[in-house]
């Protein structure tokens, strides 16, 4: 652990993770201005589908720190590579949101903020924990070697999951399910209210879900990930 080879392959993965996260925020936050309400669920689901379809076979397209942490705890990813992925995700999120912010008319109001207001913070934490946990369980099932068809139509599957979860939590937390999706818009627009609830909920999910899968749901003999799983997780 902690040993990664600095070569063209690493550069390719990091570039794809950076670009994928930037694409996620640029497209998602742009459509968030044009449409409102439940229509956003389909929109974000389609955006995730585009990003995963484009980059999943190249770098895994985690585009989410919680997904990278989950993959690492499950043993599919090196800790050092995880830290580099998370760095790329944060940098990419600022680029992507910056592009959306630059082209959005200022009269549009707050852009892409997930905090909806009027909901107690402990409820926000609980809802966001539920959403991220279900999303991470989806990835765990995809990576499990017993799921032979897990990679078939991966982008579409994840897109539908994102859309469904969005409908469940949108009115409470904006259905972030991705801390960089909350962090970049909040920092740029100086809106930090309730941001800690997303961080805590996502960190709890990123740690507890893979532990549950690894020690309760996974096969005892599946300590070593399959080659296909490693390729996708990384």
Buried (B, 14 or more C-beta within 10 A) or exposed (E): EEEBEEEEEBEEBBBBBBBBBBBBBBBBBBBBBEEEEEEBBBBBBBBBBBBBBBBBBBBBBBBBBBBBBBBBBBBBBBEEBBBBBBBBBBBBBBBBBBBBBEEBEEEEEEBBBBBBEEBEEEEBBBBBBBBBBBBBBBBBBBBBBEEEEBBEEBBBBBBBBBBBBBBBBBBBBBBBBBBBBBBBBBBBBEBEEBBEBBBBBBBBBBBBBBEBBBEEEBEEEBEEBBEEBBBBBB
